[in-house]
Amino acid sequence: MARIATNVPIISILDGQQIKFDEKLATLNSVIMRALLNIPQGEKLSGEDSFKRFNLATKFKDNPGSVDLKSEDIVFIKKVIGEVFGPAIVGPCWDLLEGDSEPEKKNPSKSSKPSDKE
């Protein structure tokens, strides 16, 4: 099992600001809850899939700070986020779910300070 911090803000790649949903700041937890509880238009879920989504959403609701997840649950959640959201949300959420909580590593232009040797 992996412990995933879910109260992490989702930051926009465009302006570096935290993304908002209906004037509320987006976190990994809020994205996961929205993805699990919304069904893309035209898609029909089986009762089993609906129940799986409900059980996972309950886990996130009951533990808004961090959640222990099995690897197959992480794969499922990534799939669901990918079906519901676009790249601006999918990218940072997948990074966080894969354990990359420091997205600045991917953007060297945002490093803190240049070294004195440059």
N, C-alpha and C positions, 0 to 999 in steps of 0.2 A: 504494500500500500504506500501511497505517496500522500504527504500532507501538502495541500495546496492552499496558499493564502488567497482569500477571495475578496478581501476589503481593499484590494489594490486598484488605484484609479486607472481608467482607460484613457490614454493620452492620444490626441489627434496628431497624426503625422504631418498635417498641414501647418498647424500653428503652435503646436506644443502645449495646447490647453486641454484640460480634461473635457472629454465629450459629455454632452448632456442628453438625457431622455426626458422630454416633457419638463424641462427646467430643473430636473434632479441630476446630480453628478453621477456619471456612469462608473461602476466598479465591475470587476470581473464577476462578482456575485450577481449584480443586477443584469448583466448581459446573459449569464448562464440561466438565470430564472426566466428571463424573457424568451430565450431560445427554447428552453424545455417546455414552456407553457403555451407557446404559439406554434401554429401549424402553418407552413407555407401554403398559399392559396392553391387549391386544386389537389393537394395531397390528402390521402385518407389513411389514418393510422389504425392499426389493429388494436384491439383491447389490450393486448399484451404490451405493445409499444406505448400506449397511453399510460398504462399503469407504471411502466418503467420510468417514463418521464415524470410522472407524479411523485414516485418514490424518491427519485434523485432531487427534484425540486424541493421536496420536504426536507431533505438532508441539508440543502443550502439555506433554506429558510430558518431551520433550527440552529444552524451554525454559521452565522453570517461573516465570521472572521476568518475561519479556515476549516477545511473539510478533508477528511481522509478518503482517498479514492483508489479503487483498483485500477489497474492499467486499462482494462476493457471499458470502464466507466469514462476514463479520460478520452479514449478513442471515440466513444459514443457522443460525448459532450462536444468534442471538436467537430464531429460530423454534423450535429444539430446546429451549432453556431454557424457553420459554413452554409447550411441550407437557409437560415433565417436572415443572416447579415451579409454585408458586402466587405470588401477588402480592408476598409478603414477600421472595422471592428474585428474581423477575423484575424488579421495579422497580430495585433498586440495580445489578443486573447489566447491564440494558439501558442505564442511565445511564452506567456505566463503559465499555461497548462503544461508546456514542455519543460518548465523549470528555468526559463530565461527571464528572470525578474529584473534584468538590467538591460533594457533594449538599447541604451546608449552605446553599448558595445558594438552594435551594428552600424552606428553612425559616428565615425571617428571625428567628423567635423564638430561634434558637440562635446568633445572632451573638455575637461575642466580647465586646465592651464597648460600652455605649451611649456616644454622644458627649457631651461636656461641654455641648453646646448644647441638649440635650433638657431 
